Amino acid sequence: IDGVITFKNKNTTIGFIRFNDKGEVEYIFVNPSFRKQGMAKKLLKLTREKLGKDLIPQEPISPLGKKLFNII
């Protein structure tokens, strides 16, 4: 199943991740106002827990995305 996990507050979308059932991360976004707070790591962790498998970034992957996937 393709899926999306979204973090929101009452005013805005904080971030979201889009993934498929193979564990491929198709897209991850964190609102610039909420960056450097661990939101992307939380989204990746929740996705990994939901799928029960390691995640794979889809190509092309940005330099920032490569850095993020090297951390997790």
N, C-alpha and C positions, 0 to 999 in steps of 0.2 A: 504494500500500500504506500503510495506517495503520501508524505505528511509534512505538516508545518507545525512548529511550536512557536508561539508568539508571547513575548513579555510586553504587557501594557500597564500603564497607570491610568488614572481617570482623564488625563490630559493628552496623552500621546502614546505612540508605539515606541517602546524602549528598544526592542530588537526582535528579530525572528530568524529562524533557520528553516530551510526547505531541504528535505531528504527523501530518498526512496528506500524501498524495502531491502535493497542490496547493501545498504549502509553508506551509499554515496551521498555526500553533502553537495547539493546542487547550488545552494546560495546561503550565505549567512550575512546578516546586517545588524549593526548596532548604531542607534541614533548617536550622532557625534556628541551630544550633550551628556551621554551616559557611557562613553568610552573610557577605558582605563579603570574600570570598576569590576572587571571579571565577568561581565555579562556574556561575552562570547564563549568563555570557558563553561559557564553554567548551561548555556544552550547546547553546547557539544556534549556535556556530561548527561543532561536529560535525554538527549537523542540516543546516545550510546546505551543508556539504561533501558529506554523504551524498546530499542531494537535487539538488545542483548548481543551486540557484536561490535567489533572495531569499526570505526568510520573511515571512509576513503574520500578525499577531496576530488571533485570532478575537475578535469582540465577545461579551460585554462585556470590556473590558480594564481592569485596576485602574490606579490612579495609578502604582504602583510598576512595573507592566508597561509603561506608556507611557514611563516614564523609561528603562527598560532597552532598549526598542526604539529610542529616540532615540539611544542610545549606540552601538548596533551599526551 
